[in-house]
Amino acid sequence: MIVLGAGAAGLFAAIEAGRRGRRVLVVDHAAKAGEKIRISGGGRCNFTNLGIAADRFLGRNPRFALSALKRFTARDFIARLEGAGIAWHEKTLGQLFCDGAATQVVDWLLRDLAAAGGVLWTGCALGAVTAAGPGFAVETARGVQQTAAVIVATGGKSIPKMGATGFGYRVAESFGLAVTETRPALVPLTFAEQDLAWMRPLAGVAVQGRVSCGKTGFNEAVLFTHRGLSGPAVLQLSSYWREGQEIALDLCPGLDAAAALRAAKARAGKGHLAGALARLVPERVARHLAEGAGVTGPLAEVPGAVLDRLAAGLHDWRLKPVGTEGYRTAEVTLGGVDTDGLDARTMQAKAVAGLYFVGEVVDITGWLGGYNFQWAWSSGWAAGQVA
Ligand SMILES: Cc1cc2nc3c(=O)[nH]c(=O)nc-3n(C[C@H](O)[C@H](O)[C@H](O)COP(=O)(O)OP(=O)(O)OC[C@H]3O[C@@H](n4cnc5c(N)ncnc54)[C@H](O)[C@@H]3O)c2cc1C
């Protein structure tokens, strides 16, 4: 069998199939396997999350993912990782990271692939995949390969510089499978000049805030950048935000900003507004807000109505993003091979025996925090049991 793509999902599927005694060839056009694993999680690979559940995934039918996720769980992956002697820790929100470099994970998977008898061709371009007799013909830079089964694990379109292509979607469509609309996700949001002019002086500042869009919101860090807003809360929201929608930013969730500012005024004496705001938000933001409000005199002289207006703005700052940074920086791709056309237990195309799709190429996208890798491991594992 041939696995197209040597990322997290492809390597895992290949190892499983190899262990079952299948002859496995993995082909990838990139010079090295597992490049996204290597750079993931800030170089420490946030390899899974302890909170795996359907509501942490997006797609036309997120529940499709549950079969594979329940059969090969986060605990199963942790056991494998520990078996390979890789130390890990929980950071926050159930997110598990390696203690050391993410390259350990890539090295371990490549060792397991070799031990399972799998062959890896990197730096090998792929051409058409076509039905040939009972199996498939796969065009590669090293010649046409004949095979009984193909596992497509070529990922999404995110970060083309790292080798991402829409290849898997084209393979799916060429076999008559539907592909849902794709768009960049887990990606910074960008803003028009008038908003940017306000944000730019704060570039580099992170706030423990809440961003929301309609009923969906995330309480995590919000990072101001030269291009707009990033940070975990904003990346999470980007998977739900659509063009034209407004987002609301709460810079001090859980606090009563109006009460805090009025109390500060009552005991202020000669204190200034920026000082009172700095108890609610980081100092740079406090100074910027005070300057923006045009309030210079002692806090005791600032009218209560002005403080109330500022407090309301702190809790409910409305902004309209103009877009996202796109696939150039998106961590994942939303959309992909329509799950309606796949068997949830095996990842096999319902209408094409022997053709499988695993990982990010499928219309299943996880939240930030290890969910996407767990989907890659679990779906790869599921296909590897049968392909
Ligand atoms: C910067 C960054 C950080 C991330 N951090 C995390 C994290 O900490 N935790 C987490 O859960 N997720 C993280 N993700 C998301 C995660 O990396 C992906 O969800 C995951 O790698 C998907 O695995 P995959 O095997 O499906 O696809 P990929 O890992 O993208 O692998 C696809 C492979 O297919 C190859 N390929 C593509 N097109 C072709 C072609 N035409 N011919 C031949 N080969 C091809 C590629 O070279 C690649 O090796 C991160 C993503 C990015 C970009």
The ligand as an SDF file (V2000), in Angstrom:
LIG
                    3D

 53 58  0  0  0  0  0  0  0  0999 V2000
    2.9450   26.3990   13.0440 C   0  0  0  0  0  0  0  0  0  0  0  0
    2.0110   25.2740   13.3650 C   0  0  0  0  0  0  0  0  0  0  0  0
    1.9440   24.8020   14.6550 C   0  0  0  0  0  0  0  0  0  0  0  0
    1.0520   23.7800   14.9900 C   0  0  0  0  0  0  0  0  0  0  0  0
    1.0200   23.3170   16.2590 N   0  0  0  0  0  0  0  0  0  0  0  0
    0.1530   22.3460   16.5910 C   0  0  0  0  0  0  0  0  0  0  0  0
    0.1420   21.7940   17.9000 C   0  0  0  0  0  0  0  0  0  0  0  0
    0.9770   22.1390   18.7470 O   0  0  0  0  0  0  0  0  0  0  0  0
   -0.8070   20.8480   18.1770 N   0  0  0  0  0  0  0  0  0  0  0  0
   -1.6990   20.3960   17.2540 C   0  0  0  0  0  0  0  0  0  0  0  0
   -2.5180   19.5410   17.5650 O   0  0  0  0  0  0  0  0  0  0  0  0
   -1.6620   20.8530   15.9830 N   0  0  0  0  0  0  0  0  0  0  0  0
   -0.7520   21.8010   15.6430 C   0  0  0  0  0  0  0  0  0  0  0  0
   -0.7250   22.2590   14.3520 N   0  0  0  0  0  0  0  0  0  0  0  0
   -1.6050   21.6200   13.3670 C   0  0  0  0  0  0  0  0  0  0  0  0
   -0.9870   20.2820   12.9410 C   0  0  0  0  0  0  0  0  0  0  0  0
    0.3600   20.5100   12.5560 O   0  0  0  0  0  0  0  0  0  0  0  0
   -1.7510   19.6470   11.7850 C   0  0  0  0  0  0  0  0  0  0  0  0
   -3.1060   19.5540   12.1030 O   0  0  0  0  0  0  0  0  0  0  0  0
   -1.2150   18.2590   11.4790 C   0  0  0  0  0  0  0  0  0  0  0  0
    0.1540   18.3680   11.1190 O   0  0  0  0  0  0  0  0  0  0  0  0
   -1.9740   17.5820   10.3600 C   0  0  0  0  0  0  0  0  0  0  0  0
   -1.3590   16.3640   10.0870 O   0  0  0  0  0  0  0  0  0  0  0  0
   -1.4710   15.7000    8.6420 P   0  0  0  0  0  0  0  0  0  0  0  0
   -0.5600   14.5260    8.6800 O   0  0  0  0  0  0  0  0  0  0  0  0
   -2.8790   15.5130    8.2790 O   0  0  0  0  0  0  0  0  0  0  0  0
   -0.9030   16.7940    7.6430 O   0  0  0  0  0  0  0  0  0  0  0  0
    0.5750   17.4250    7.5540 P   0  0  0  0  0  0  0  0  0  0  0  0
    1.2710   17.3270    8.8490 O   0  0  0  0  0  0  0  0  0  0  0  0
    0.3810   18.7620    6.9410 O   0  0  0  0  0  0  0  0  0  0  0  0
    1.3350   16.4650    6.5430 O   0  0  0  0  0  0  0  0  0  0  0  0
    1.0430   16.4420    5.1830 C   0  0  0  0  0  0  0  0  0  0  0  0
    2.2560   15.9550    4.4420 C   0  0  0  0  0  0  0  0  0  0  0  0
    1.9050   15.8040    3.0730 O   0  0  0  0  0  0  0  0  0  0  0  0
    2.9130   16.3540    2.2450 C   0  0  0  0  0  0  0  0  0  0  0  0
    2.3130   16.8260    1.0050 N   0  0  0  0  0  0  0  0  0  0  0  0
    1.4210   17.8140    0.8200 C   0  0  0  0  0  0  0  0  0  0  0  0
    1.1330   17.9480   -0.4700 N   0  0  0  0  0  0  0  0  0  0  0  0
    1.8750   17.0330   -1.1430 C   0  0  0  0  0  0  0  0  0  0  0  0
    2.0320   16.6960   -2.5290 C   0  0  0  0  0  0  0  0  0  0  0  0
    1.3650   17.3610   -3.4780 N   0  0  0  0  0  0  0  0  0  0  0  0
    2.8960   15.7170   -2.8380 N   0  0  0  0  0  0  0  0  0  0  0  0
    3.5850   15.0480   -1.8880 C   0  0  0  0  0  0  0  0  0  0  0  0
    3.4870   15.3110   -0.5760 N   0  0  0  0  0  0  0  0  0  0  0  0
    2.6260   16.3000   -0.2080 C   0  0  0  0  0  0  0  0  0  0  0  0
    3.5010   17.5030    3.0660 C   0  0  0  0  0  0  0  0  0  0  0  0
    4.8200   17.7730    2.6600 O   0  0  0  0  0  0  0  0  0  0  0  0
    3.4200   16.9460    4.4830 C   0  0  0  0  0  0  0  0  0  0  0  0
    4.5900   16.2800    4.8850 O   0  0  0  0  0  0  0  0  0  0  0  0
    0.1940   23.2410   13.9870 C   0  0  0  0  0  0  0  0  0  0  0  0
    0.2840   23.7060   12.6830 C   0  0  0  0  0  0  0  0  0  0  0  0
    1.1820   24.7060   12.3660 C   0  0  0  0  0  0  0  0  0  0  0  0
    1.2680   25.1660   10.9340 C   0  0  0  0  0  0  0  0  0  0  0  0
  1  2  1  0
  2  3  1  0
  2 52  2  0
  3  4  2  0
  4  5  1  0
  4 50  1  0
  5  6  2  0
  6  7  1  0
  6 13  1  0
  7  8  2  0
  7  9  1  0
  9 10  1  0
 10 11  2  0
 10 12  1  0
 12 13  2  0
 13 14  1  0
 14 15  1  0
 14 50  1  0
 15 16  1  0
 16 17  1  0
 16 18  1  0
 18 19  1  0
 18 20  1  0
 20 21  1  0
 20 22  1  0
 22 23  1  0
 23 24  1  0
 24 25  2  0
 24 26  1  0
 24 27  1  0
 27 28  1  0
 28 29  2  0
 28 30  1  0
 28 31  1  0
 31 32  1  0
 32 33  1  0
 33 34  1  0
 33 48  1  0
 34 35  1  0
 35 36  1  0
 35 46  1  0
 36 37  1  0
 36 45  1  0
 37 38  2  0
 38 39  1  0
 39 40  1  0
 39 45  2  0
 40 41  1  0
 40 42  2  0
 42 43  1  0
 43 44  2  0
 44 45  1  0
 46 47  1  0
 46 48  1  0
 48 49  1  0
 50 51  2  0
 51 52  1  0
 52 53  1  0
M  END
$$$$
